[in-house]
Amino acid sequence: MKAGRKQWIGLAVLVLPVLLISVDLHVLSYALPFISADLAPSGAQLLWIIDIYPFMLAGLLLPMGTLGDRIGRRRLLMAGAAAFGAASAVAAFSPSADLLIATRALLGVGGATLMPSTLSLIRNMFHDDGQRRTAIAIWTGAFAGGAMLGPLMGGALLEHFWWGSVFLVNLPVMALLLVLAPLLLPESRDPRQSRFDLLSVALSLGAILPTIYGIQHLAQDGLGWPPAMAIVIGLALGVAFVRRQRALADPMLDVRLFGSRAFTAAISANTLGVFAMVGSSLFTTQYLQMVMGARPLIAGLYALPSAGTAMLAAGLAPVLVRRIRPGLVVCVGLLVGAAGFALLSGLDVTGQSGLLIAGIMLMAGGVTLVLTVSSDLIIATAPPERSGSVAGLSQVATEFGGALGISLLGSIGTAVYRSHLGDTGAPAAALDTLGGALESARHLAGPAGGELAAAARAAFTQGQHYAMLAAAVGLFLMALLAPVMLRSVRRASPPQPRPDHSGRHAMR
């Protein structure tokens, strides 16, 4: 059964929260200096302001996706939109760091309801394979576009308004969603009245939260017992979660899906693509502001070409899979992304804006092509009644990819930065981050300050060089595996004509 006009208008409604969640993941970094000046958080509080949102988002995606299957995906979407809007309003006017941390946690809870609900509703609104691919391409394009446009929006708002404005922009979007969702989105749920297993929820949270916490803090603090133990605990609880799912008659996650090479390849490509994209943003944002000296708004403008490329790649994906096997499309996307990272590895302290733009355009286009095809392959494996849990799993893979990108690529860059800067005899305070080094340089008299700043920028670009090469190699190796692991997935069939009631031909 093909979708009609109402479903396509409904898709536009579903794109709104996706775009907003993606923007929210990237916009806060530009507001942190202003939040620090206004609320004066401690170092630990500032870390929680940054971390609590993605932690809550990652930990609750899978349970919320399953809950949507049980109680209704539209109902969960609307509840999440109301919570997200309310938390945004409080966050914008938070008088203390503690309240801002609490509202960021509630934003994570709301975001965890929105992402799997939108993808599972698409699965149940578009039953035709071709239409579903197009709908997921639009969904992915909005997510990728939001990631690129977040810095631009943050820079523009902070040029003219206070830091709370980055939260207030959520309110009109959530209000529009609450008005339009009952009119345009169908309710859908698992028709079976299966039990919601609270122990599975606890185990999934226990597996995901410590693991992501440990991965992120390995990047920030280096090797140490607390993050290492957190990862070990998370992995142990993950094993317990998988064993419980295998024993349950109605599991939260059907782990048998991983028996399919195509499903495993799609999840792996999705995770690796986000790994590379998020890891690269850690470097390009700092390069723009601290090496090239761009203001937040100007730095955001650099993202516009890559946002356009990402949206173009998302639109091309459903066209390409009708002509080329999905495994080859994923391979090409990974190779294009690897070429982008190879270009980014050539950046130096002279501020090569043309090379930077070309690199992030290729990276964004290639990775978005991969994410679009892999997201469709993941959600297509799910029976409609379980689409929420599979959509949640897809988003968990995205969150893990982002955390790994920050941790592994960030660790490579930090190790090289410290090695190169340490050889210059720089003070200890300058060895942690480029921002710390530039701050130290401001307090040094005479030419010593300029020399330290120049050495720190050179060390940072060396670290960026090796991190971008590592990302390029990772994408290249996955490009070699993708056609093999996805060889059973055939290219999509084009719509075929069928007779309608008048005897003429209609597209099927």
KETORLUM-349578 format. One record per residue (C-alpha): x, y, z; residue in three letters. Coordinates in steps of 0.2 Angstrom, whole numbers, padded with zeros to 4 digits, always signed. Layout:
<atoms>
XYZALA;...
</atoms>
This chain:
<atoms>
+0000+0000+0000MET;+0007+0017-0005LYS;+0008+0032+0006ALA;-0003+0047+0001GLY;-0001+0066+0003ARG;-0006+0065+0022LYS;+0009+0053+0025GLN;+0021+0065+0016TRP;+0015+0080+0026ILE;+0016+0069+0041GLY;+0035+0066+0037LEU;+0038+0084+0037ALA;+0031+0085+0055VAL;+0043+0070+0060LEU;+0058+0079+0052VAL;+0056+0094+0064LEU;+0061+0085+0080PRO;+0075+0076+0071VAL;+0082+0092+0065LEU;+0081+0100+0082LEU;+0089+0085+0092ILE;+0103+0085+0079SER;+0106+0104+0081VAL;+0105+0102+0100ASP;+0119+0090+0100LEU;+0131+0102+0093HIS;+0125+0120+0098VAL;+0129+0119+0116LEU;+0148+0120+0113SER;+0147+0137+0107TYR;+0137+0143+0123ALA;+0149+0135+0136LEU;+0160+0151+0138PRO;+0145+0161+0141PHE;+0138+0149+0153ILE;+0154+0148+0162SER;+0155+0167+0164ALA;+0137+0168+0170ASP;+0134+0153+0181LEU;+0152+0150+0187ALA;+0151+0131+0187PRO;+0165+0120+0195SER;+0175+0109+0183GLY;+0164+0094+0188ALA;+0148+0104+0185GLN;+0154+0110+0168LEU;+0158+0092+0163LEU;+0141+0086+0168TRP;+0132+0100+0159ILE;+0141+0094+0143ILE;+0139+0075+0147ASP;+0122+0072+0155ILE;+0112+0075+0139TYR;+0121+0062+0128PRO;+0122+0050+0143PHE;+0103+0050+0146MET;+0100+0050+0127LEU;+0111+0035+0124ALA;+0105+0025+0139GLY;+0086+0027+0136LEU;+0085+0026+0117LEU;+0082+0007+0117LEU;+0070+0006+0132PRO;+0060+0021+0125MET;+0059+0013+0107GLY;+0052-0003+0115THR;+0040+0007+0126LEU;+0034+0016+0110GLY;+0030-0001+0103ASP;+0020-0005+0119ARG;+0010+0011+0122ILE;+0010+0019+0105GLY;+0024+0028+0095ARG;+0014+0044+0092ARG;+0009+0045+0111ARG;+0027+0043+0116LEU;+0032+0056+0103LEU;+0020+0069+0110MET;+0025+0065+0128ALA;+0043+0067+0124GLY;+0040+0084+0114ALA;+0031+0091+0129ALA;+0045+0086+0141ALA;+0058+0092+0129PHE;+0049+0109+0127GLY;+0047+0111+0146ALA;+0065+0107+0150ALA;+0071+0119+0137SER;+0061+0133+0144ALA;+0068+0130+0162VAL;+0086+0127+0155ALA;+0086+0144+0146ALA;+0083+0153+0163PHE;+0093+0142+0174SER;+0100+0153+0189PRO;+0112+0139+0194SER;+0123+0126+0186ALA;+0114+0112+0196ASP;+0097+0117+0189LEU;+0105+0117+0171LEU;+0112+0100+0174ILE;+0095+0093+0179ALA;+0086+0101+0165THR;+0099+0094+0153ARG;+0095+0077+0160ALA;+0077+0080+0156LEU;+0081+0085+0139LEU;+0090+0069+0136GLY;+0075+0059+0142VAL;+0064+0069+0130GLY;+0076+0067+0116GLY;+0077+0048+0119ALA;+0058+0047+0116THR;+0059+0058+0100LEU;+0072+0049+0089MET;+0066+0031+0089PRO;+0048+0037+0088SER;+0051+0046+0072THR;+0060+0032+0064LEU;+0048+0019+0069SER;+0033+0029+0063LEU;+0041+0031+0046ILE;+0043+0012+0046ARG;+0024+0010+0049ASN;+0018+0025+0038MET;+0028+0020+0022PHE;+0025+0002+0018HIS;+0031+0003+0000ASP;+0050+0000-0001ASP;+0054+0014-0013GLY;+0044+0027-0003GLN;+0051+0021+0014ARG;+0069+0023+0007ARG;+0065+0041+0001THR;+0057+0045+0018ALA;+0072+0038+0027ILE;+0083+0048+0015ALA;+0074+0064+0020ILE;+0075+0059+0039TRP;+0094+0056+0037THR;+0097+0072+0028GLY;+0088+0082+0042ALA;+0099+0073+0055PHE;+0115+0077+0045ALA;+0110+0094+0040GLY;+0106+0098+0059GLY;+0123+0092+0064ALA;+0131+0104+0051MET;+0119+0119+0054LEU;+0120+0118+0073GLY;+0136+0128+0074PRO;+0129+0141+0062LEU;+0113+0143+0073MET;+0123+0143+0089GLY;+0135+0156+0082GLY;+0121+0167+0075ALA;+0111+0167+0092LEU;+0126+0170+0103LEU;+0131+0185+0092GLU;+0115+0194+0097HIS;+0107+0185+0112PHE;+0112+0177+0129TRP;+0116+0159+0131TRP;+0098+0154+0135GLY;+0093+0158+0117SER;+0100+0141+0111VAL;+0087+0132+0122PHE;+0072+0144+0118LEU;+0073+0140+0100VAL;+0066+0122+0104ASN;+0050+0129+0110LEU;+0041+0134+0094PRO;+0046+0118+0086VAL;+0039+0107+0100MET;+0023+0117+0101ALA;+0021+0115+0082LEU;+0024+0096+0084LEU;+0011+0094+0098LEU;-0002+0103+0087VAL;+0001+0094+0071LEU;+0005+0076+0077ALA;-0013+0071+0081PRO;-0019+0078+0065LEU;-0006+0070+0053LEU;+0002+0056+0061LEU;-0006+0039+0063PRO;-0005+0030+0080GLU;+0004+0013+0079SER;+0009+0000+0092ARG;+0013-0018+0094ASP;-0004-0026+0093PRO;+0002-0040+0106ARG;+0000-0035+0124GLN;+0017-0040+0129SER;+0025-0036+0145ARG;+0038-0022+0147PHE;+0052-0030+0156ASP;+0059-0018+0169LEU;+0075-0029+0172LEU;+0080-0028+0154SER;+0078-0009+0155VAL;+0089-0008+0170ALA;+0102-0020+0162LEU;+0102-0010+0146SER;+0105+0006+0156LEU;+0118-0002+0166GLY;+0127-0008+0150ALA;+0126+0008+0140ILE;+0129+0022+0153LEU;+0145+0016+0161PRO;+0153+0011+0144THR;+0150+0028+0136ILE;+0155+0037+0152TYR;+0172+0027+0152GLY;+0175+0029+0134ILE;+0173+0048+0135GLN;+0183+0050+0150HIS;+0197+0040+0143LEU;+0199+0053+0130ALA;+0198+0067+0143GLN;+0208+0060+0157ASP;+0219+0047+0149GLY;+0221+0029+0155LEU;+0215+0027+0173GLY;+0206+0015+0184TRP;+0189+0024+0185PRO;+0185+0024+0166PRO;+0193+0007+0163ALA;+0182+0000+0177MET;+0166+0009+0171ALA;+0169+0000+0154ILE;+0172-0017+0161VAL;+0156-0015+0172ILE;+0146-0009+0156GLY;+0152-0024+0146LEU;+0148-0036+0159ALA;+0131-0030+0161LEU;+0129-0030+0142GLY;+0133-0048+0142VAL;+0119-0051+0155ALA;+0107-0040+0145PHE;+0110-0051+0129VAL;+0108-0067+0139ARG;+0092-0061+0146ARG;+0085-0056+0129GLN;+0089-0074+0123ARG;+0079-0081+0137ALA;+0064-0070+0136LEU;+0049-0076+0125ALA;+0046-0057+0121ASP;+0063-0048+0122PRO;+0066-0030+0122MET;+0079-0033+0108LEU;+0079-0048+0097ASP;+0097-0052+0097VAL;+0095-0065+0083ARG;+0095-0050+0071LEU;+0114-0050+0073PHE;+0114-0067+0065GLY;+0111-0058+0048SER;+0128-0052+0040ARG;+0118-0038+0031ALA;+0111-0032+0047PHE;+0128-0033+0056THR;+0136-0024+0042ALA;+0123-0010+0041ALA;+0125-0007+0060ILE;+0144-0007+0059SER;+0144+0005+0044ALA;+0132+0016+0053ASN;+0143+0016+0069THR;+0159+0019+0060LEU;+0151+0033+0050GLY;+0146+0043+0065VAL;+0162+0038+0074PHE;+0172+0048+0060ALA;+0160+0062+0058MET;+0158+0066+0077VAL;+0177+0063+0080GLY;+0181+0075+0066SER;+0170+0089+0072SER;+0181+0089+0088LEU;+0195+0095+0078PHE;+0188+0106+0065THR;+0178+0116+0077THR;+0194+0120+0087GLN;+0204+0122+0071TYR;+0192+0136+0065LEU;+0191+0145+0081GLN;+0209+0143+0089MET;+0220+0141+0074VAL;+0211+0151+0060MET;+0204+0163+0073GLY;+0186+0163+0067ALA;+0172+0170+0077ARG;+0158+0158+0081PRO;+0146+0165+0068LEU;+0160+0164+0054ILE;+0165+0146+0060ALA;+0147+0141+0058GLY;+0146+0148+0041LEU;+0160+0136+0036TYR;+0147+0122+0039ALA;+0135+0127+0026LEU;+0143+0119+0011PRO;+0145+0103+0020SER;+0127+0104+0025ALA;+0122+0106+0007GLY;+0132+0091+0002THR;+0125+0080+0016ALA;+0107+0084+0010MET;+0112+0081-0008LEU;+0120+0064-0003ALA;+0104+0059+0007ALA;+0093+0063-0008GLY;+0104+0053-0020LEU;+0104+0037-0009ALA;+0087+0030-0014PRO;+0091+0034-0032VAL;+0108+0025-0032LEU;+0101+0009-0023VAL;+0089+0007-0038ARG;+0104+0006-0050ARG;+0118-0001-0039ILE;+0119-0014-0026ARG;+0117-0006-0008PRO;+0134-0014-0003GLY;+0143-0005-0017LEU;+0134+0011-0013VAL;+0140+0010+0005VAL;+0157+0006-0001CYS;+0158+0022-0012VAL;+0151+0032+0002GLY;+0165+0026+0014LEU;+0178+0029+0000LEU;+0172+0047-0002VAL;+0172+0050+0016GLY;+0189+0043+0018ALA;+0195+0055+0004ALA;+0188+0069+0014GLY;+0198+0064+0029PHE;+0213+0062+0019ALA;+0211+0080+0014LEU;+0208+0086+0032LEU;+0224+0077+0037SER;+0234+0090+0027GLY;+0228+0106+0036LEU;+0242+0116+0044ASP;+0244+0132+0054VAL;+0242+0143+0039THR;+0223+0142+0039GLY;+0219+0133+0023GLN;+0201+0137+0021SER;+0199+0129+0004GLY;+0206+0113+0009LEU;+0195+0113+0025LEU;+0179+0116+0015ILE;+0183+0103+0002ALA;+0188+0090+0016GLY;+0172+0092+0026ILE;+0161+0092+0011MET;+0168+0075+0005LEU;+0167+0069+0023MET;+0149+0074+0025ALA;+0143+0068+0008GLY;+0151+0051+0009GLY;+0146+0048+0027VAL;+0128+0054+0025THR;+0127+0042+0010LEU;+0132+0028+0021VAL;+0120+0033+0035LEU;+0105+0034+0024THR;+0108+0017+0016VAL;+0112+0008+0032SER;+0098+0016+0041SER;+0086+0009+0028ASP;+0094-0008+0029LEU;+0092-0008+0048ILE;+0074-0002+0049ILE;+0069-0013+0034ALA;+0074-0029+0044THR;+0062-0025+0058ALA;+0044-0031+0058PRO;+0032-0016+0060PRO;+0027-0021+0077GLU;+0045-0021+0083ARG;+0051-0005+0073SER;+0053+0005+0089GLY;+0065-0006+0097SER;+0076-0008+0081VAL;+0075+0011+0079ALA;+0081+0013+0096GLY;+0095+0001+0093LEU;+0100+0011+0077SER;+0101+0026+0088GLN;+0111+0018+0101VAL;+0124+0013+0088ALA;+0124+0031+0083THR;+0128+0037+0101GLU;+0141+0024+0103PHE;+0149+0029+0087GLY;+0150+0047+0092GLY;+0157+0043+0109ALA;+0170+0031+0101LEU;+0175+0045+0089GLY;+0178+0058+0103ILE;+0187+0045+0113SER;+0198+0036+0101LEU;+0202+0051+0088LEU;+0203+0063+0103GLY;+0215+0052+0112SER;+0226+0051+0096ILE;+0226+0069+0094GLY;+0229+0073+0112THR;+0244+0060+0113ALA;+0252+0068+0097VAL;+0249+0086+0104TYR;+0257+0083+0121ARG;+0272+0074+0113SER;+0275+0088+0101HIS;+0272+0102+0113LEU;+0281+0094+0127GLY;+0297+0094+0117ASP;+0296+0113+0117THR;+0297+0114+0136GLY;+0280+0121+0137ALA;+0272+0123+0155PRO;+0261+0109+0161ALA;+0245+0119+0160ALA;+0248+0121+0141ALA;+0249+0102+0139LEU;+0231+0097+0141ASP;+0222+0107+0128THR;+0225+0120+0114LEU;+0213+0131+0123GLY;+0223+0129+0139GLY;+0239+0133+0130ALA;+0232+0149+0122LEU;+0226+0155+0139GLU;+0243+0152+0146SER;+0251+0161+0132ALA;+0240+0177+0136ARG;+0248+0178+0153HIS;+0266+0177+0147LEU;+0276+0193+0145ALA;+0286+0197+0129GLY;+0288+0186+0114PRO;+0287+0170+0125ALA;+0268+0171+0124GLY;+0268+0172+0105GLY;+0280+0157+0104GLU;+0270+0146+0115LEU;+0254+0150+0105ALA;+0263+0146+0089ALA;+0270+0130+0096ALA;+0253+0124+0103ALA;+0244+0128+0086ARG;+0258+0118+0077ALA;+0256+0103+0089ALA;+0237+0103+0088PHE;+0238+0102+0069THR;+0250+0088+0070GLN;+0238+0079+0082GLY;+0224+0083+0069GLN;+0234+0076+0055HIS;+0236+0058+0063TYR;+0218+0058+0070ALA;+0211+0062+0052MET;+0222+0048+0045LEU;+0216+0036+0057ALA;+0198+0040+0052ALA;+0202+0038+0034ALA;+0210+0021+0037VAL;+0195+0015+0047GLY;+0183+0020+0033LEU;+0194+0013+0019PHE;+0195-0004+0028LEU;+0176-0004+0031MET;+0174+0000+0012ALA;+0183-0016+0008LEU;+0172-0026+0019LEU;+0155-0018+0015ALA;+0152-0026-0003PRO;+0156-0043+0004VAL;+0145-0042+0020MET;+0131-0034+0010LEU;+0132-0045-0006ARG;+0116-0054-0001SER;+0106-0037-0002VAL;+0101-0034-0020ARG;+0097-0017-0028ARG;+0080-0010-0025ALA;+0067-0014-0039SER;+0060+0002-0047PRO;+0042+0005-0046PRO;+0032-0006-0058GLN;+0016+0000-0068PRO;+0000-0008-0063ARG;-0017-0006-0071PRO;-0029+0005-0061ASP;-0048+0004-0060HIS;-0049+0014-0077SER;-0038+0002-0086GLY;-0024+0014-0087ARG;-0007+0011-0079HIS;-0003+0017-0062ALA;+0014+0017-0053MET;+0016+0004-0040ARG;
</atoms>
